[in-house]
Amino acid sequence: MMNKFTTGLFIGGMATMAGIAYMVQDQKAYRKVMKKGRKMAVKAEEVIDDMMDDLVER
C-alpha cells in the first residue's frame, strides 16, 4: 500500500516538473495556467479548511 503511494507521488512530481519546464518555455501558456492555478489553489484551500472543520467537530 505505502509503496504504491510513494510511487504515485514520485510519478506525479516528475509529471509536474515536466509540465513546469514546458510552461516556462511557452510564456503565453504559462500565464494562462498560472491564472487558473491561483483560482484552483483558492478553491482547494477552502475545501481543505472545510474538511479540517468537519474533522475537528467530530
Rosetta constraint file for C-alpha pairs under 8 A:
AtomPair CA 1 CA 5 HARMONIC 6.47 0.50
AtomPair CA 2 CA 6 HARMONIC 6.17 0.50
AtomPair CA 3 CA 7 HARMONIC 6.13 0.50
AtomPair CA 4 CA 8 HARMONIC 6.06 0.50
AtomPair CA 5 CA 9 HARMONIC 6.26 0.50
AtomPair CA 6 CA 10 HARMONIC 6.20 0.50
AtomPair CA 7 CA 11 HARMONIC 6.16 0.50
AtomPair CA 8 CA 12 HARMONIC 5.95 0.50
AtomPair CA 9 CA 13 HARMONIC 6.03 0.50
AtomPair CA 10 CA 14 HARMONIC 6.25 0.50
AtomPair CA 11 CA 15 HARMONIC 6.19 0.50
AtomPair CA 12 CA 16 HARMONIC 6.12 0.50
AtomPair CA 13 CA 17 HARMONIC 6.21 0.50
AtomPair CA 14 CA 18 HARMONIC 6.24 0.50
AtomPair CA 15 CA 19 HARMONIC 6.17 0.50
AtomPair CA 16 CA 20 HARMONIC 6.15 0.50
AtomPair CA 17 CA 21 HARMONIC 6.14 0.50
AtomPair CA 18 CA 22 HARMONIC 6.30 0.50
AtomPair CA 19 CA 23 HARMONIC 6.20 0.50
AtomPair CA 20 CA 24 HARMONIC 6.12 0.50
AtomPair CA 21 CA 25 HARMONIC 6.66 0.50
AtomPair CA 22 CA 26 HARMONIC 6.50 0.50
AtomPair CA 23 CA 27 HARMONIC 6.46 0.50
AtomPair CA 23 CA 29 HARMONIC 5.98 0.50
AtomPair CA 23 CA 30 HARMONIC 4.69 0.50
AtomPair CA 24 CA 30 HARMONIC 6.26 0.50
AtomPair CA 26 CA 30 HARMONIC 6.16 0.50
AtomPair CA 27 CA 31 HARMONIC 6.23 0.50
AtomPair CA 28 CA 32 HARMONIC 6.36 0.50
AtomPair CA 29 CA 33 HARMONIC 6.07 0.50
AtomPair CA 30 CA 34 HARMONIC 6.04 0.50
AtomPair CA 31 CA 35 HARMONIC 6.18 0.50
AtomPair CA 32 CA 36 HARMONIC 6.47 0.50
AtomPair CA 33 CA 37 HARMONIC 5.78 0.50
AtomPair CA 34 CA 38 HARMONIC 6.16 0.50
AtomPair CA 35 CA 39 HARMONIC 6.78 0.50
AtomPair CA 36 CA 40 HARMONIC 6.21 0.50
AtomPair CA 37 CA 41 HARMONIC 5.99 0.50
AtomPair CA 38 CA 42 HARMONIC 6.33 0.50
AtomPair CA 39 CA 43 HARMONIC 6.39 0.50
AtomPair CA 40 CA 44 HARMONIC 6.03 0.50
AtomPair CA 41 CA 45 HARMONIC 6.07 0.50
AtomPair CA 42 CA 46 HARMONIC 6.34 0.50
AtomPair CA 43 CA 47 HARMONIC 6.29 0.50
AtomPair CA 44 CA 48 HARMONIC 6.14 0.50
AtomPair CA 45 CA 49 HARMONIC 6.10 0.50
AtomPair CA 46 CA 50 HARMONIC 6.22 0.50
AtomPair CA 47 CA 51 HARMONIC 6.21 0.50
AtomPair CA 48 CA 52 HARMONIC 6.12 0.50
AtomPair CA 49 CA 53 HARMONIC 6.16 0.50
AtomPair CA 50 CA 54 HARMONIC 6.24 0.50
AtomPair CA 51 CA 55 HARMONIC 6.25 0.50
AtomPair CA 52 CA 56 HARMONIC 6.14 0.50
AtomPair CA 53 CA 57 HARMONIC 6.21 0.50
AtomPair CA 54 CA 58 HARMONIC 6.69 0.50
